Amino acid sequence: MQTLTVGLSERSYPIHIGSSLLTQAELLSKAIPRKRVAIVSNTTVAPLYLEKLKNTLQSIGVSSVEIILPDGEQYKNSDTMNLIYEALLTHRCERTTPLIALGGGVIGDMTGFAAASYLRGVPFIQIPTTLLSQVDSSVGGKTGINHPLGKNMIGAFYQPQLVLADTDTLNTLPDNELAAGLAEVIKYGLIRDLPFLEWLEQNMDKLLARDTVALQYAITRSCQNKAEVVAADEREIGERALLNLGHTFGHAIESGMGYGVWLHGEGVAAGTIMAADLSQRLGWISAEDVTRIRTLFERAKLPTVAPDLGVEKYLNWMGLDKKVEGGKMRFVLLKKIGKAVVYGDVPPVLLQQTIEACTRG
């Protein structure tokens, strides 16, 4: 097991990464002030790992309320959130009752938002079970739900007490979900960690083959990058926005296609190619750089061509992005491979060219 720390002064917390962590009660006990928790999971993950987690908690005398939600991005909304609130109220959960998120990014985001808002704030613990949630969404305290007019537009910054990333849960992850997580892993190399990107180019086949040593290294290196950024900019005032490489385009894809049609990581992959294309049109990176980026995403079994929603729809969805400031769209782009910037002066003609070029196939 490896342990990292997200340094946020008195709200700092550990990220534990390794095998068989779901059975190690001592890792959880410090974050459970009383002998009761509420576990939020979904219909896919609960049959696989809920009983193991319950048994671990029971070994230290902790009982649990179970809240099982439907699985899928299309359920990340206020109706599903109310199912969590209803269960917490029905079982009279108190401010000392931690919520445990057992699942992927959707479960983690909704559980975190429920914890931030129920009784004006209760503790919560992240147990991410997908690669994407282990390397990205479980770390940093971004929580929330989708709205028909925009992805993740309603939520709160609310940090967990700890993150427990048991790599054994990746053994049951479908291939497309594993690939979706790799999109966020590649992102760290592109925005701030060129040596890691080079390592990914050398080890992508091992990651796809689920080599345990390679996966643990990729998760740890990704979390190190995320933890450093979050510690420096918890509320995304500056540097943390760079973590959204590909997300402005990617969220437009997810929203425009309908939540759940494209996995988040798939949207990020195609969106990153669009961001790279736009960076090239601005004269910052070369055509060879774009090809290098596209090749790595293709090797990761991720889409590199975005759906043709039409320029107008892309612009409409991107206009709802959280980085919009003063009515102006701002994009995370690449000054070079390994260095990203937030840029708000993109000529409209170049943006249109990128959308048209990257959605033709």
N, C-alpha and C positions, 0 to 999 in steps of 0.2 A: 504494500500500500504506500502511496505517496500522498502527502498532505501539503496543500498550499493555503495561503491566507489572503483573503480580500481585506486590505488594510483600510478600514473606515473608522479609526479611532475606537470609541467605545462600542461601535456597532460592527467591528471586525468579526469575521467568521471563517471557519475552516472549510476547505473543499477536500474531501477524502476521495481518492481515486484508486481502485484496485478490484481484485476478485473476491467474491464471497463476502462482501461487506454487509449484505442484507442480514447475515446471521450474527453480526458482531454488535451485540446490544450496548456495549460500553461506548460505542461511537454516538449512539442516540441518547443515552440516558442523561447527559449533561444538558441537553436542550429540552428536556421534558420536566417541567417544574412540579407537576402533579402526576397522579397515576392514571391519567386518561388522555387520549388523543382522538382526533378525528382524521381518518384516512380518506383522501379523495383520490379516486382512480377511475378507470373507464372499463367498458365491457370487454376490451381486448387485453389489457394489462392485468386486470384483477384476477382472472382465472390462472394466470401464470405466476404471479408473485405476491398476491395479497396474503395468502395463507402463510407463506414463509415469513413475511414481515410481521404478521400478527403473532406467530409463534415466538419470534424474537422479542417482541414487546412483552408478551405474556411471561417470558422467562425472567423479566425484571419487574413483574407485577403490574404492568400497564395494560389497561383495557382499551378497547377502541370502538369508536363509532365508524361505520363504513358508509361511504357515500360514492355510489357507482354511477358514473355519467355515461351517456352515449359517446362513442368514439368518432372523432373527426373534426376538422377545422370548421365545418359548417355549423357545429354546435357551440362554438366559442362565442356565445352571445348572452344577452341579458336574461333570456328565458332559462337557459341552463344555469346561469349564476343563481337565479332564484331557487333552483333545486338545492344548491349548496346551503343557502341561507335557511331554507325551510327545514332541512335536516338538522342544521346546527341549533335552530330554535326549538325544534321538536324534542331534541335530546338534551336541551338546556345546557348547551356547551357554554363554558365561562371564559373569562379573559385569560385564564391560566391553562386553557385547553389548546395545545398547539394543533395546527392543521398540517398534515403531512401530504405532500403532493407525490403520488406514486404513478408516474407516467411520463409522457413526452411533453413537448413544449406547450401544447394546448392545456393540458392538466396543470402544469406548473404555472402558467400565466393566470389561469382562472383561480386556482387555489391561492396564489399570492394576492390577487386582488380581493378575494373573499377575506383573507386574513387581514389585509390592510383596512377593510371597511367594516367587518363584523365587530360589533361592540367597540368601534373606533380603533381597532387594532389588537390582534392576538398573535402569538408567535407562530412561525411556520418553518417547516423543514422541507427541503427539496430532495427527492430521490428520483432523479431523472433516469429513464429507462430506454431512451433513444440516443443515438450518437449526436444528433443535432442539439438535443436538450442538455447533454452532458458537456458539450464544448461551448455552448452559447447561452441558450435561454434560461438555464437554471442559475446562472451566475450574473450578479449585477443588479438584481432587484427590480427589473422592469416587469410589471404585471399588467394585466388588462384583458379586454374583450374586443371583439370586432363589432362594427356597426355596418348596416347595409351601404352606407356612404363612404366607408373607409376602414382599413385594417388597423387594429390596435389603437384606435382613436380615443378609447375610454379606458382609463386605468390609473395606476399610481406607481411611484417609485417606492418600493417597500422591500427591505433586505431580509433574506432568510436567516435563521439561526445557524444553519449549516447546510452544506450540500454533500450528499452521499452518492457518488457515481460508481455503482457496482458494474464493472465491465462484463460480468457474466450475463447481464440482461441483454447484451447485444447479440448473444447467440440465437435468440428467438426473433431478431429484428429482420423483417423482409428486406430483400436486396435493394429495392428502390428507396426504402427508408434509410438504409445505411448510406447509400449514395447521396441522399438529400443532406445528411449530416456532413458529408465530405465537402459540400459547397461552403459551409461556414468555416471548416478547417482551412480550406484553400484561401479563404478571405484573409485570415490573419497573416499569411505569408505575403499576400499581395499588398496589404496596406502598411505593414510595419516590420516584417520579419523575413527578409530575403533568404537567409540561411535555412529557415524552416521550409520555405517554398521549394528550395533546391532539394531538401530532404524529401519532400512530398513527391517531387518528380522522380526521385530514385526509388521510392518505396510505395508508390500507389498500388502496385500489384499485390503487395503484402497486405495493405489495408483492405482491399477488396476481398482478399482471401481470409480475412478476419484473423490475421496473425496477432496473437494476444500481446506480444511485446511491442509490435508496431502500433497497435491501437492505443495501448496505454501511453506510449510516448506521445502520439498525436493529440490525445485528450489532454495530457498534462501540459504540453507546450501551448495548446490553444487556451487552456484555462489560465496559464501564466500570463499570456498576452491580454486576455480579457480582464484579469484581476488587476493588472498594472493600469490599464486604461480606466477602469471603474474607480480605482483608488484615487486617480488624479482628477476625475471628472464624473462624479456620481450621477448628476442630473442632466448630463448631455448639454452642457453649456458650450463646450468647445471640442476637445479631442475625442470624446466618446462618439460623436457623430460619425467619425471615420469608420466605426464598426458597421455602418449602414451601407458599405460598398455594395452596389447591385440591388439594394433594397427599394430604392425609389421606383426603378423600373419593375423590380420583382413584385412589389406590393400591388402595382398597377395590373400586372398579369394575374395575380391571385384574385384581386377584386373583380377585374373585368371578366375573367372566366367563370367566376362563382366560387366561393370559398370551398375548398376541398377538392376541386378538379385538378389543380396543380399543387403538389406538395410545396411547402415553404422553401425548402432547399432547392427544388427544381426552378422555382421562380427566381431565387437569388442567383442561380447559375446562369440562366438566360439573361437576367438583368445585369450581371457582372460583365458578360460579353458586350452588352449594349453600352455599359459605362466605359469599357475599354475602347470600344469603337469611337465613342464620343471623345475620349481622351486623345486618341490618334488624330481625329479631325481638328482638335485644338492645337495639334503640333507637339504634344507632350511626350507621347510614346510612338514607337515605330510600328509599321505593319507586321514586322517580325515579332515584336512584343505581343501584339494582339493574337497572332497565330500561336505563340507559345502558351498564352493563357487559354485559348480555345482548346488546344491539344490536351492540356491537363484536365480540363473539365470533361472532355470527351473520354479520356482514359478513366475518369471517375464514373463513367456511365451516366452522365448528366446532360440534359438538353442544352444546346448552344444556340438554338434558333427560337425566338419568341413567337407566340401566336399572333396572328395578324388581326389585331383588334381595330386597326385604323388609327391614323395619327391623332384625330380629334379625341377619340376615347382615351388614348394614352395620356394626352395632355390633360384631359379632365381628371382622370384618376390621380395623376402625379400632382395635380394642383391641390389635392387633399392630403399630400404628404406632410408629416409632422415637421419636416425641415423647412417648409415654406415660411419665409420671413418677409414682412412688408409686402405681401402679395407676390413675392418673387420666388420661383422655384430654385432650390439649391441642391446640387448634386455632389456626391462623393466620387471623385475622379482620381486618376493615377497620373501624378507628375512623372513617375517612373515606377517600374516594378519594385515594390517594397516601400513605396512612399505615396500616401494618399493625401488629398486635400479636399476641403469643402469649397465649392465654387458656385457662385450665383450669377455669373455674367455670360452664360452660354448663349451665343447667337441663335435665335429661333430657327434659322435656316439649317444650322448644323444639327440641332436637335431633331428636326424633321428628317434630315438625311439619315441619321442614325436609326430612327424608328423604322423608316422604310427599308434600309439596308439589312437590318437585323431581324426583320419579320418576314422577309421574302422566302427564306428557305433556299 
